[in-house]
Amino acid sequence: MRWAAALLVSALAIPALHAADWIKISTANFELLTNAPEREARKTLAMFEEARGFFLREQPSLAGSPPPAIIVGFNSFKDYRPYTPKSEVLAYYQRQETGDYIVLSDLQLQRMRVAIHEYVHLLVSHSGLSIPLWLNEGMAEVYSTMQEQDGKLVIGEMKRDRVLSLGGGNWMRLPDLLRADDRSPQYNEQDLETMFYAQSCLLVHMLMLGDGYADKFSRFLERISATGSSQAAFSEVYGKTAAEI
């Protein structure tokens, strides 16, 4: 995705993205550049600030102190298309020398799930943790379920598309899931990556929220980062082999 982000960074310096229909709105922690309506822009910034507060309260070791993020929100997929790495990608995060960028195909409410997903990648990037791809993507998926209920932000409701994928596809073997990296077919081929994301989400959902797992998840993060081994961390923290997991 680096080429897409580099293209976007270059584009931010040309008049096309500074025309009259583009605006910039800032808070203490985020800067939003967008050609979407201002009302949608302010709602998006409020959502990011709420999410940041959630992570500071609930997962301070992950939230840490990342620098202010630059969000680029397009008004339509047509505007966004020249800056996307793949046609099916609706948002992405890239850390550049010029800053941390979260790029959104639009600011509609249904895109907030992918927005939170990419924000988690930003937090992980600045957390000092070194974690495998399945855990990085799985955490981003679980946290992307964030929604407001009775005045509180809650996580954990499995999204329908992930449930359908798990019910209708051929599951990856767990060793293959654990060893996948950003060069693996499971992550790069569209017919395989859907199952990779769904299984990563399911596994991390259990570790983060499941009985017998949730209270040790923070330690699991620390040990998998320190050892570089999913199987070693499973054994050390939960007393189980990968097969038992």
C-alpha positions, 0 to 999 in steps of 0.5 A: 500500500505504500505506493498509494500513500505516497501518491496521496501525500504528493497529491495533498501538495497540489491544488486539486486537493486544496480546491474550494470544495476541500476543507480542513478541520482539526482537533487536538489529536486529529486533522481531517482533510475532506471534500465531504460536507462539513457536518459529516466531517465533524461527526467523523472527528467526534467518532475518532476522539471517542475511540481514542478516549475508549482506548486510553481508558480500556487499553492504555498500553496499546493507546500509548501516545501516538502523534496527531493523525491525518485523516483524508476523507473522500466524498465518494469512491470515485474521488478515492479510486486513484489513491486506493491500492486495491479496488476492494479496499475501502480504507487504509493506514500508512505511516510516512515520514510526513505523518500518520495517514488514515485514508477513507473512501467516504465519511458515511456512517457505515465506513466507521467500522473500517475507520476504527480498524485502520486506527487500531493499526495506527495505535499498534504501529506506535505501541512498541509491540511487535505482533504477527499479522493475524493478531494485528488484523484480528484486534483491528476487526474486534475493535472495529465492532465498537458501537454506542449502547446506552451511552457507552462504547461497547465491542464484541458483536460479530459482524454479519459478513464475518459470520457468513464467511466462517459458515460458508467457506473453507477454514484455514488450518491454524498453523497457516493462519498463525504464520501468514504475513503480508506476503502470504496468498491468504492476505493478498488474494481476494478469495483467500483473504476474506477467510483470513480476516474472519478467522483472525477476528474469531480467534482474537475475539475469543482471546480478548473477550472469552472466559478463561482468556480475557483476563490474560490477554494483555499479558499475551500481547506482551509475551507474543511481542517479546518471544515473536512466537504465537505458539510460545505465547499460547503455551506460556500465558494460557498453558495450551498448545496451538492445537488446544487453542 
